[in-house]
Amino acid sequence: MSQQQQMQLGSKERSLFKQVVEHYEAKHFKKGIKFANQILTKNPNHGDTQAMKALIMNAQGNVEEAFVLCKAALKNAMKSHVCWHVYGVLWRCVKNYEEASKAYKFALKLEPESQQILRDLAILQMQMRDYEGYIKSRRMILQSSGPRGKNSNSRQNWTGLAVAQHLAGDLYDAERTLTTFEETLRNPPSKSDNEHSEAVLYKNTIIAEMGETERALDHLEAVFKNNLDRTAVMEMRAKYLLQLGRHQEAEKAYRALLERNADYRAYYDGLREALQLGTSDTESLKTLYDDWAKKSPRSDTPRRVPLDFLEGEEFRKAADQYLQQMLHKGVPSTFANIKALYSNSAKRDTIQELAESYLNGTHAPLMNGSSEKHTTGEEDSAPEKSPFDMAVLYFLAQHYNYHRSQNLAKAMELIDRAIAAQPDEVNFHMTRARIWKHRGNSRKASENMEKARSLDEKDRYINTKAAKYQLRNNENEAAIANMGKFTRKEAVGGPLGDLIEMQCMWYITEDGESYLRQGRLGLALKRFTCVYDIFDTWQEDQFDFHTFSLRKGQIRAYIDLVKWQDHLREHPFYSRAAICAVQIYVRLFDDPQLRDESLNGLNGSLDKMSPSEAKKAQKKARKAREKQEQADFEKADAKKTAGAGVDGESKKEDKDPKGAKLVGTAEPLVEAMKFLSPLLEFSPGNIAAQQVGFEVFLRRKKYIPALRCLSAARSIDSAHPRNHEQAIRLRRTLSTLAEALPPKISEALEAEFSPLVSPDADLLEVNSGFLSENSNSAAHVQASLCARQVIDPQTADDNQKDVIRTLALPSVSLEDAIRGLDLLKNWKAQSKYQEDYVAAAHERWPEATEFSSKQD
């Protein structure tokens, strides 16, 4: 509290103000509000108390009221650093970092010695990646108590300044800062001082980043014996020796590391480089790995790695030995260990031949003292099978289920034989479920995975797999019931609430994709928005680590965290959720009727009704929605007391549990940009991201960004069929504009776009040429039909018939067939064409769920 504000209060009120601050820090918010009100009863315009009350209200979730009260506090005490500090905290909480920074700086002018304001400003600058400002703040913190003050003797303040300089790219000053602190130490740190040990290694990494490898090695040699992170020191030393070309010393260093961990592949790579062995010197490499296999008989890596570089008969011998050893031990992950080799067709065929010979009993066993007898083909039908036989059956079932060696009928036959012999083996039922998944039957896949789960109800992994397969089969209720077996029973919001709180992104994403398939767009958007919020939370969570990491001395890990956070939204889960969300918003823009969540189930049938029938159906659906919303509200109201948290404060209520407000947005393309902007910034190499970006920009009439997305997609995969369709659509749009574009924009567009599709080109002719060049690819034919639909809508009937004809192409896949059905639905094709398509697809893929609903 500022001196001026203190003078406005009596001794009793000053004591109460201290208690307000203490209750806020202890999160006793009700008591804090109570004491603040007592002060304001006598002093209604006391700015600092108003500011503290606003801070507590903000913590309770009353953000708008907190801002109103804080602004009133500023009017009453414009020169109070407390009010400006609180104002900055409020802006920071709503993620307006620019305004928060301004408020902190103003508070600092009023109270230059305030350590709390300095720290908050420094953290905010780090969060904003304002490294120059962060350096200034860190230097002020270091100097704030004078050369002999407590801050100047605190390692974390010196390290904080070094981190700021390091991240700003000033490596020389960062090293000098760390060295200066070391020189100020009167007594050498103890050998058990972990903070000093980490700081020394951090300094070493800075020297190495400066490119002074020799000096980094000398420094490392000096601290080698006393550093606590011995593994890191040995790894860094080996790397430096290798970079300096001191191969004999590097060899010894990597051998020492392998003695500690003979399963770490990077150590073998380092040893190979130290020995200067090329990948073509297979004999020397094999000798190297064989030696380590003898030294470490329990290690997998020295036996597995040679399979990557051996060829021909040498590969066959090594693969035979490896497979037999693993299968005799019954290692379930054997196939997972070697499937990377299948990119080489010769190796894949060799492995298949070996495994088949084990199954038929025609292959000699290893000369390893094993007395196990191999069965023959006739004996294989017997109910009793050896563990080796079971392992071979399981391996081959996975082999024939894998996409590079796929024979689903044979895979099913083999896994059925394994299940007949051991009906309670969980892995066998899981593999059977995967085979059904690849056959397109999500219902049977879900049933088989549920059977596997029922065999071991205490296994969390199998439980999650069963839930995932249920979601893939659109069994949302069954999936959440399964997940509820491993969630907290007392969690607010039930199992789903706990999964969201625990940031279980795989489930949230799969749930959203399931609702998207069902056309329940509100719930789908709800889930994808939840994933978006999780990444926002991760971004916010940095605040804690900016101080925690310095306090605990884990600087190298902190630097890695900062670099990881800079590319946070490159994460595949963000890309996956964002692409789906953008696709939904595009659909909402194209068909505004979808924005009424109550009509989602009717959209497929409204077109078939008369205007009066459609109106009645819509009215009935809206009434049903309102009734359900009222029931949901009453149910949530009854459970409010159950959601009480610390200090009796209830959890924040979800006022849109089904996403009706999200799906009912008046500006779907604006909402789409919230997901799209980070997607294009951090995942420019994702072709699906560029393609949905094109769709959004085309509808927003932002033609230059749309062309950039198209060009980026072509640079990623020039042969992708959708590139052609989007190029035709862009040219068609530009040629039919009601008003001409400004000259500069038009020139910029044509300079890049004309080489792709000339403005004078006959689009039907261009499209026909594309179709004739790619007539054997279902995906390319579908793209050309989409383009033809845009160029000449009168060809709609012919296009729908041609989509059906794609099912006769020899190369058409199940994924192509499903995409063709979606195409007909998007075109709102006549029911006859859709039924004919489903019938033809069912005939070719009789087990696929997508085409069996109308047949079963």
Secondary structure as the mmCIF struct_conf table of DSSP 4:
data_model
#
loop_
_struct_conf.conf_type_id
_struct_conf.id
_struct_conf.beg_label_comp_id
_struct_conf.beg_label_asym_id
_struct_conf.beg_label_seq_id
_struct_conf.end_label_comp_id
_struct_conf.end_label_asym_id
_struct_conf.end_label_seq_id
HELX_RH_AL_P HELX_RH_AL_P1 GLN A 3 MET A 7
TURN_TY1_P TURN_TY1_P1 GLN A 8 GLN A 8
BEND BEND1 LEU A 9 LEU A 9
HELX_RH_AL_P HELX_RH_AL_P2 SER A 11 GLU A 25
TURN_TY1_P TURN_TY1_P2 ALA A 26 LYS A 27
HELX_RH_AL_P HELX_RH_AL_P3 PHE A 29 LYS A 42
TURN_TY1_P TURN_TY1_P3 PRO A 44 ASN A 45
HELX_RH_AL_P HELX_RH_AL_P4 GLY A 47 ALA A 59
TURN_TY1_P TURN_TY1_P4 GLN A 60 GLY A 61
HELX_RH_AL_P HELX_RH_AL_P5 VAL A 63 ASN A 76
TURN_TY1_P TURN_TY1_P5 MET A 78 LYS A 79
HELX_RH_AL_P HELX_RH_AL_P6 HIS A 81 CYS A 93
TURN_TY1_P TURN_TY1_P6 VAL A 94 LYS A 95
HELX_RH_AL_P HELX_RH_AL_P7 TYR A 97 LEU A 110
TURN_TY1_P TURN_TY1_P7 PRO A 112 GLU A 113
HELX_RH_AL_P HELX_RH_AL_P8 GLN A 115 GLN A 127
TURN_TY1_P TURN_TY1_P8 MET A 128 ARG A 129
HELX_RH_AL_P HELX_RH_AL_P9 TYR A 131 GLN A 143
TURN_TY1_P TURN_TY1_P9 SER A 144 SER A 145
TURN_TY1_P TURN_TY1_P10 PRO A 147 ARG A 148
BEND BEND2 GLY A 149 GLY A 149
TURN_TY1_P TURN_TY1_P11 LYS A 150 LYS A 150
HELX_RH_3T_P HELX_RH_3T_P1 ASN A 151 ASN A 153
HELX_RH_AL_P HELX_RH_AL_P10 ARG A 155 LEU A 167
TURN_TY1_P TURN_TY1_P12 ALA A 168 GLY A 169
HELX_RH_AL_P HELX_RH_AL_P11 LEU A 171 THR A 184
BEND BEND3 ARG A 186 ASN A 187
HELX_LH_PP_P HELX_LH_PP_P1 PRO A 188 SER A 190
TURN_TY1_P TURN_TY1_P13 LYS A 191 SER A 192
HELX_RH_AL_P HELX_RH_AL_P12 ASN A 194 GLU A 209
TURN_TY1_P TURN_TY1_P14 MET A 210 GLY A 211
HELX_RH_AL_P HELX_RH_AL_P13 THR A 213 VAL A 223
TURN_TY1_P TURN_TY1_P15 PHE A 224 ASN A 226
BEND BEND4 LEU A 228 LEU A 228
HELX_RH_AL_P HELX_RH_AL_P14 ARG A 230 GLN A 243
TURN_TY1_P TURN_TY1_P16 LEU A 244 GLY A 245
HELX_RH_AL_P HELX_RH_AL_P15 HIS A 247 ARG A 260
TURN_TY1_P TURN_TY1_P17 ALA A 262 ASP A 263
HELX_RH_AL_P HELX_RH_AL_P16 ARG A 265 ALA A 274
TURN_TY1_P TURN_TY1_P18 LEU A 275 GLN A 276
TURN_TY1_P TURN_TY1_P19 THR A 279 SER A 280
HELX_RH_AL_P HELX_RH_AL_P17 THR A 282 LYS A 295
TURN_TY1_P TURN_TY1_P20 PRO A 297 ARG A 298
BEND BEND5 ASP A 300 ASP A 300
HELX_RH_AL_P HELX_RH_AL_P18 THR A 301 ARG A 304
TURN_TY1_P TURN_TY1_P21 VAL A 305 VAL A 305
HELX_RH_AL_P HELX_RH_AL_P19 PRO A 306 PHE A 309
HELX_RH_AL_P HELX_RH_AL_P20 GLY A 312 LYS A 329
TURN_TY1_P TURN_TY1_P22 GLY A 330 GLY A 330
TURN_TY1_P TURN_TY1_P23 PRO A 332 SER A 333
HELX_RH_AL_P HELX_RH_AL_P21 THR A 334 ILE A 338
HELX_RH_3T_P HELX_RH_3T_P2 LYS A 339 SER A 343
BEND BEND6 ASN A 344 ASN A 344
HELX_RH_AL_P HELX_RH_AL_P22 SER A 345 ASN A 360
TURN_TY1_P TURN_TY1_P24 GLY A 361 GLY A 361
BEND BEND7 HIS A 363 HIS A 363
HELX_LH_PP_P HELX_LH_PP_P2 ALA A 364 LEU A 366
BEND BEND8 MET A 367 GLY A 369
HELX_LH_PP_P HELX_LH_PP_P3 GLU A 372 THR A 375
TURN_TY1_P TURN_TY1_P25 GLY A 377 GLU A 378
HELX_RH_3T_P HELX_RH_3T_P3 GLU A 379 SER A 381
BEND BEND9 ALA A 382 PRO A 383
HELX_RH_AL_P HELX_RH_AL_P23 PRO A 387 ASN A 401
BEND BEND10 TYR A 402 TYR A 402
HELX_RH_3T_P HELX_RH_3T_P4 HIS A 403 SER A 405
HELX_RH_AL_P HELX_RH_AL_P24 LEU A 408 ALA A 421
TURN_TY1_P TURN_TY1_P26 PRO A 423 ASP A 424
HELX_RH_AL_P HELX_RH_AL_P25 VAL A 426 HIS A 438
TURN_TY1_P TURN_TY1_P27 ARG A 439 GLY A 440
HELX_RH_AL_P HELX_RH_AL_P26 SER A 442 LEU A 455
TURN_TY1_P TURN_TY1_P28 GLU A 457 LYS A 458
HELX_RH_AL_P HELX_RH_AL_P27 ARG A 460 ARG A 472
TURN_TY1_P TURN_TY1_P29 ASN A 473 ASN A 474
HELX_RH_AL_P HELX_RH_AL_P28 ASN A 476 MET A 483
HELX_RH_3T_P HELX_RH_3T_P5 GLY A 484 PHE A 486
BEND BEND11 THR A 487 THR A 487
TURN_TY1_P TURN_TY1_P30 LYS A 489 GLU A 490
TURN_TY1_P TURN_TY1_P31 VAL A 492 GLY A 493
HELX_RH_AL_P HELX_RH_AL_P29 GLY A 494 GLU A 501
TURN_TY1_P TURN_TY1_P32 MET A 502 GLN A 503
HELX_RH_AL_P HELX_RH_AL_P30 MET A 505 GLN A 518
TURN_TY1_P TURN_TY1_P33 GLY A 519 GLY A 519
HELX_RH_AL_P HELX_RH_AL_P31 LEU A 521 GLU A 540
TURN_TY1_P TURN_TY1_P34 ASP A 541 ASP A 541
HELX_RH_AL_P HELX_RH_AL_P32 GLN A 542 LYS A 552
TURN_TY1_P TURN_TY1_P35 GLY A 553 GLY A 553
HELX_RH_AL_P HELX_RH_AL_P33 ILE A 555 GLN A 565
TURN_TY1_P TURN_TY1_P36 ASP A 566 HIS A 567
HELX_RH_3T_P HELX_RH_3T_P6 LEU A 568 GLU A 570
BEND BEND12 HIS A 571 HIS A 571
HELX_RH_AL_P HELX_RH_AL_P34 PRO A 572 ASP A 590
HELX_RH_3T_P HELX_RH_3T_P7 PRO A 592 ARG A 595
BEND BEND13 ASP A 596 ASP A 596
HELX_RH_3T_P HELX_RH_3T_P8 GLU A 597 LEU A 599
TURN_TY1_P TURN_TY1_P37 ASN A 600 LEU A 602
HELX_RH_AL_P HELX_RH_AL_P35 ASN A 603 LEU A 606
TURN_TY1_P TURN_TY1_P38 ASP A 607 LYS A 608
BEND BEND14 MET A 609 MET A 609
HELX_RH_AL_P HELX_RH_AL_P36 PRO A 611 ALA A 638
TURN_TY1_P TURN_TY1_P39 LYS A 639 LYS A 640
HELX_RH_3T_P HELX_RH_3T_P9 THR A 641 GLY A 643
STRN STRN1 ALA A 644 ALA A 644
HELX_RH_3T_P HELX_RH_3T_P10 VAL A 646 GLY A 648
HELX_LH_PP_P HELX_LH_PP_P4 GLU A 649 GLU A 649
STRN STRN2 SER A 650 SER A 650
HELX_LH_PP_P HELX_LH_PP_P5 LYS A 651 GLU A 653
BEND BEND15 LYS A 655 LYS A 655
TURN_TY1_P TURN_TY1_P40 PRO A 657 LYS A 658
HELX_RH_AL_P HELX_RH_AL_P37 ALA A 660 VAL A 663
TURN_TY1_P TURN_TY1_P41 GLY A 664 GLY A 664
BEND BEND16 ALA A 666 ALA A 666
HELX_RH_AL_P HELX_RH_AL_P38 PRO A 668 PHE A 682
TURN_TY1_P TURN_TY1_P42 PRO A 684 GLY A 685
HELX_RH_AL_P HELX_RH_AL_P39 ILE A 687 ARG A 699
TURN_TY1_P TURN_TY1_P43 ARG A 700 LYS A 701
HELX_RH_AL_P HELX_RH_AL_P40 TYR A 703 ILE A 716
TURN_TY1_P TURN_TY1_P44 SER A 718 ALA A 719
HELX_RH_AL_P HELX_RH_AL_P41 PRO A 721 SER A 735
TURN_TY1_P TURN_TY1_P45 THR A 736 THR A 736
BEND BEND17 ALA A 738 GLU A 739
HELX_LH_PP_P HELX_LH_PP_P6 ALA A 740 PRO A 742
HELX_RH_AL_P HELX_RH_AL_P42 PRO A 743 PHE A 753
TURN_TY1_P TURN_TY1_P46 SER A 754 LEU A 756
BEND BEND18 VAL A 757 VAL A 757
TURN_TY1_P TURN_TY1_P47 PRO A 759 ASP A 760
BEND BEND19 ALA A 761 ALA A 761
HELX_RH_AL_P HELX_RH_AL_P43 LEU A 763 GLU A 773
TURN_TY1_P TURN_TY1_P48 ASN A 774 ASN A 776
HELX_RH_AL_P HELX_RH_AL_P44 ALA A 778 ILE A 791
HELX_RH_3T_P HELX_RH_3T_P11 PRO A 793 THR A 795
HELX_RH_AL_P HELX_RH_AL_P45 ALA A 796 ARG A 805
HELX_RH_3T_P HELX_RH_3T_P12 THR A 806 ALA A 808
BEND BEND20 LEU A 809 LEU A 809
TURN_TY1_P TURN_TY1_P49 PRO A 810 SER A 811
HELX_RH_AL_P HELX_RH_AL_P46 LEU A 814 ASN A 826
TURN_TY1_P TURN_TY1_P50 TRP A 827 LYS A 828
HELX_RH_AL_P HELX_RH_AL_P47 SER A 831 ARG A 844
BEND BEND21 TRP A 845 TRP A 845
TURN_TY1_P TURN_TY1_P51 PRO A 846 GLU A 847
HELX_RH_3T_P HELX_RH_3T_P13 THR A 849 PHE A 851
TURN_TY1_P TURN_TY1_P52 SER A 852 GLN A 855
#
